[in-house]
Amino acid sequence: MSKLASLLMDLLCHITIEPDDGLNPDDTADLQIDTWQALIHDLSDSELSLVKTAAQAKLTALESISRPSADEEQLMAILDAFINNELQ
């Protein structure tokens, strides 16, 4: 679980210390890429199972939105691909 804990702390620290002028888009993009790569490649089977269960719950919640935004639709596609092992 140390990889998951590390990812959680990285994400929490990133959003907690948002500067007045907003987050650096490059830093945010790097964190996003690093996090997805870790979720895809670096988790144990039990960790991956936990994350996929959480991803499925989030996907189900998003699918219940009657008029999802373009960003929400994109996120749903990403979550679905992650759950189905289609992300590289």
C-alpha positions, 0 to 999 in steps of 0.5 A: 500500500505504500505506492497508494499512500505516496500517490495520495500524499502527492495529490493532497499536497499539490491541491493543498498548497495552491498559490493565489495565482493558481496551480502551475499547469505543467506541474499539474499535468506532470502529476496527473501523468505520473499518477496514472502511470503509477496506477497502471504499472506500479500497483500490486494486484490487491492495490489495483483491485482496490483502485479499480473498485473506486474507479468503478464507483466514480464512473457509476456516479458520473454516469448518473449525471443527466447532462455531463459536461465535456470534461465529465464525459472525457473522465468517464472514458478514461475511467472506463479504459482504466477499469478495462486495462486499456490505458498504457 
